Amino acid sequence: QVQLVESGGGLVQAGGSLRLSCTASLNIFSINTGGWYRQAPGKQRELVASIGTGDRTNYADSVKGRFAISRDNARKTVYLQMSSLKPEDTAVYYCGIVGGPHFGSWGRGTQVTVSS
């Protein structure tokens, strides 16, 4: 069973940047669509960004132009570069497999808090 481990969360002021990393125990991102989700208190988990095996990316409207997802297959890692952060970006961010043979695999999440 594959394991996903997120890192890079923390506390940042509005307008700042953070880079999240998600490292898998197996080299799965080359054959799956990887994604970042987030869940704020009292809200449903939402898909923030995804990257397919052909490097096609998709973003939620709320983060377009501010967030960028990328992948390094050699490092078994997917990244989420977050810029121009807003207080409404505060959430627990989860790495997951959006599509492919490992669909349904999740990390435990990393907290991102943006102060105003």
C-alpha atoms as one frame of an Amber mdcrd trajectory, in Angstrom:
protein
   0.000   0.000   0.000   1.388   3.346  -1.009   1.983   6.053   1.569   1.856
   9.774   0.885   3.538  12.244   3.217   2.938  15.973   3.010   5.267  18.658
   4.299   5.831  22.376   4.020   2.787  23.760   5.763   2.958  26.484   8.358
   1.955  29.983   9.332   2.420  32.785   6.833   1.199  36.341   6.475  -1.247
  37.315   3.775   0.585  37.906   0.528   3.281  35.409   1.401   4.264  32.110
  -0.166   4.648  28.487   0.807   5.653  25.365  -1.048   4.028  22.094  -0.103
   5.614  18.754  -0.931   4.048  15.328  -1.149   6.400  12.368  -1.290   5.183
   8.886  -2.068   6.635   5.621  -0.821   6.445   4.282  -4.381   7.023   5.904
  -7.754   3.350   6.355  -8.495   3.007   9.886  -9.780   4.258   8.868 -13.206
   1.241   6.598 -13.662  -1.418   8.468 -11.675  -2.984  11.890 -11.577  -1.828
  13.512  -8.381  -3.657  16.310  -6.661  -3.859  18.639  -3.731  -7.059  19.042
  -1.782  -7.844  21.297   1.112 -10.404  21.355   3.865 -11.180  24.377   5.970
 -13.090  24.110   9.270 -16.769  23.552   8.634 -16.287  23.158   4.887 -16.114
  20.256   2.499 -12.829  19.052   1.108 -12.169  20.654  -2.266  -9.762  19.858
  -5.052  -7.264  22.700  -5.383  -5.006  21.454  -8.163  -4.153  18.318 -10.069
  -1.462  17.152 -12.469  -1.880  14.282 -14.885   0.635  11.868 -16.299   0.995
  14.084 -19.365   1.651  17.107 -17.127  -1.780  18.525 -17.804  -2.761  20.677
 -14.845  -6.075  21.861 -13.497  -6.832  24.408 -10.820  -9.778  25.545  -8.788
 -10.901  29.002  -9.866 -10.087  30.344  -6.419  -6.359  29.611  -6.826  -5.743
  30.148 -10.544  -2.803  32.420 -11.126  -1.597  32.036  -7.538  -0.875  28.326
  -7.110   1.217  26.035  -9.283   1.385  22.251  -9.118   4.382  20.332 -10.393
   5.858  16.859 -10.239   9.298  15.315  -9.936   9.029  11.626 -10.749  12.637
  10.915  -9.805  11.941  12.235  -6.301   8.463  10.607  -6.185   7.167  14.017
  -5.216   4.397  16.421  -6.175   4.683  20.062  -5.195   2.225  22.872  -4.683
   3.748  26.325  -4.899   1.382  28.790  -3.277   1.831  32.526  -3.727  -0.171
  35.635  -2.869  -1.756  33.700  -0.056  -5.001  34.915   1.433  -6.605  34.217
   4.803  -9.260  32.195   2.992  -6.547  29.776   1.888  -6.253  28.638   5.488
  -6.989  24.915   5.592  -5.508  21.487   6.006  -3.960  20.551   2.680  -4.007
  16.923   1.629  -2.143  15.156  -1.116  -4.076  12.485  -2.938  -4.341  10.374
  -6.050  -7.114  11.846  -8.181  -7.093   9.188 -10.863  -5.239   6.071 -11.849
  -4.444   2.677 -10.335  -3.766   4.158  -6.902  -6.933   6.232  -6.771  -8.069
   6.879  -3.225  -4.622   7.084  -1.658  -4.307  10.008   0.737  -1.783  11.675
   2.921  -2.524  12.823   6.460  -2.454  16.489   5.601  -0.457  19.570   6.492
  -1.865  22.714   8.076  -1.597  26.014   6.248  -2.573  29.118   8.170  -2.603
  32.547   6.549  -2.840  35.502   8.894  -4.309  38.826   7.838
